């Protein structure tokens, strides 16, 4: 299967999961899914920009993906505890 299809399906699944938990009123899980969605979208953008030769923009996207990954871990810890 094409990697773009897998990326699209993963982003769609995370978006639907965040929307479902938002409607259910479980905001902690919604934020968890949304931060994971931001990690995925920024890492996909990083790879795309790197392939196009936009090194400065790719570096920025990698930094944003790392920041959201750290935030994902912090939110995960607060949800578990």
ZILIN-V743997 format. One record per pair of residues at least 6 apart in sequence whose C-alpha atoms are under 7 Angstrom apart, sorted by sequence separation. I is the first residue (numbers start at 1). J is the second residue. D is the distance in whole Angstrom. If there is no record, write none. Layout:
i=<I & I>
j=<J & J>
d=<D & D>
This chain:
i=<21 & 21 & 22 & 49 & 50 & 21 & 49 & 18 & 46 & 18 & 46 & 18 & 45 & 46 & 43 & 14 & 42 & 43 & 42 & 42 & 43 & 14 & 42 & 11 & 39 & 39 & 38 & 39 & 35 & 36 & 35 & 32 & 32 & 32 & 28>
j=<27 & 29 & 30 & 57 & 58 & 30 & 58 & 30 & 58 & 33 & 61 & 34 & 61 & 62 & 61 & 33 & 61 & 62 & 62 & 64 & 65 & 37 & 65 & 37 & 65 & 68 & 68 & 69 & 68 & 72 & 72 & 72 & 75 & 76 & 79>
d=<7 & 7 & 6 & 7 & 5 & 5 & 5 & 5 & 5 & 6 & 5 & 6 & 7 & 6 & 7 & 6 & 6 & 6 & 7 & 7 & 6 & 6 & 5 & 6 & 5 & 6 & 7 & 6 & 6 & 6 & 6 & 6 & 6 & 7 & 7>
